[in-house]
Amino acid sequence: MTIQQEVESILAALGVPAAATTKGELTVRTPITGEVIAQIPTITAEAAQKAIAQAHAAYLEWRNVPAPRRGELIRILGEELRANIEPLGRLVTIETGKLLSEGHGEVQEMIDICTFAAGLSRQLAGLTVPSERSKHRMMETWHPLGVVGVISAFNFPVAVWSWNAALALVCGDAVVWKPSEKTPLTALATQAIFERAAKKFGNIPVGLATLLIGDAKVGEQLVDSPLIPLVSATGSTAMGRAVAPKLAARFAKAILELGGNNAAIVAPTADLDLTLRAIAFSAMGTAGQRCTTLRRLIVHESVYDKLVPQLKKVYGSVVVGDPGAQGTLVGPLIDERSFNAMQKSLEEARSAGATITGGERVFTANPGTANPEAFYVRPALVEISSQAEVVKRETFAPILYVLKYTGFTDALALHNDVPQGLSSSIFTMNLREAELFLSATGSDCGIANVNIGTSGAEIGGAFGGEKETGGGRESGSDAWKQYMRRATNTINYGTDLPLAQGVSFDIS
């Protein structure tokens, strides 16, 4: 069976009609072989506007459904995803080039956020606040916000939608989703799964969760529409720079998940065996195409010569190839553009005096990987003496820059001296170092870990970062508050009308 035949079989099993993937102007390739696997029709500007208006009408109806009842829809969605974890996970692998375990893991994230959101539907609570006025009660309440626009990236083609959609729908909002043009098949499959869940739930408004497949102009419509009060956008910092001012101009909310240039500090007391394993996954998992990928390693001079040779050995022996094959740890880059960006950064690092291990294109015996449209690379380990400009810039590929430090203050300065601020970690058995790293004077990132890598965040915690990462938060903790509007309420249950702050205004 060819990959295209397998894709057709998976889509049919997931409920996507063949007509939706055989005729259209958007060409879809699998990075595994580079071959074309589908032709997808895209939406027109006029149809997109109608879909947004329909979503707004759906929101006006959905906001009146009790939150625990809304949670029931998400619970059913989680069940549907659990029943389809194998085919949807495999489709994620085919469309993104992730390892099969990572494809399944992404669907598991969707299931987990559905579980979280279903429970949350009974906890969307505000506060009761003491009033300074006698016989007054002050409280805050949370209400549905409106239509939420979701713009997702190729590297997590379905999990990011679920992080937003599960919370938004439980909060009483409608959702309009613009997926990456590189991964529309997983979006179509997810939409079909949602529609099955909605049918089982019964009687949901038409347009409550809408999928719009198209180019960047579709995303611009979400950003510009006055009917969309919140846009959650995942992508590059450049994309965020374009999106944020437009949203600010119309006073809309933004959840921006942008670039990451994540670092780990390896202290003298680090457990080097644990550290080596954590670095390997954080730096090479998903072929370096995670926003939380480890891109900078800051190693104390006393352990540098112990750790780095071991890393070089791992980098030289790791299996690069078909992500569906047993034993493979590194799959392909998404496309030629990513490969060229990687090579350009490596050349810049070489010009800055770096020593590079790996980074070359790999052709394996796996079927199709000699295809000029498939781009496999050996992960690159780049030893560099200073944090040059290329090190401060995120390259979305498996490049790990390795720097040496002497004092812990210097390590923290190196760590924070980049424009991005997503994820970070430290490997140490020194309690003071660990606590300092997590303190206000330590890591300036939204995620800071001790003795684990920078990637692999759980849905229970709020996900997001600072500085050029955008400042947004998705998934767990109290991220749900972004999808709702807050009202402060004061109730007078007495017969007098005292004013706050002792103000006197007597008209008698």
Secondary structure, 3 states (H helix, E strand, C coil): CCHHHHHHHHHHHHCCCCHHHHCCCEEEECCCCCCEEEEECCCCHHHHHHHHHHHHHHHHHHCCCCHHHHHHHHHHHHHHHHHCHHHHHHHHHHHHCCCHHHHHHHHHHHHHHHHHHHHHCCCCCCCEECCCCCCEEEEEEEEECCEEEEECCCCCCCHHHHHHHHHHHHCCCEEEEECCCCCHHHHHHHHHHHHHHHHHHCCCCCCCEEECCCCHHHHHHHHHCCCCCEEEEECCHHHHHHHHHHHHHCCCEEEEECCCCEEEEECCCCCHHHHHHHHHHHHHHHHHCCCCCEEEEEEEHHHHHHHHHHHHHHHHHCCECCCCCCCCCECCECCHHHHHHHHHHHHHHHHCCCEEECCCECCCCCCCCCCCCCECECCEEEECCCCCHHHHCCCCCCEEEEEEECCHHHHHHHHHCCCEECEEEEECCCHHHHHHHHCCCCCCCCEEEECCCCCCCCCCCEECCEECCCCCCEECCCHHHHHEEEEEEEEECCCCCCCHHHCCCCCC
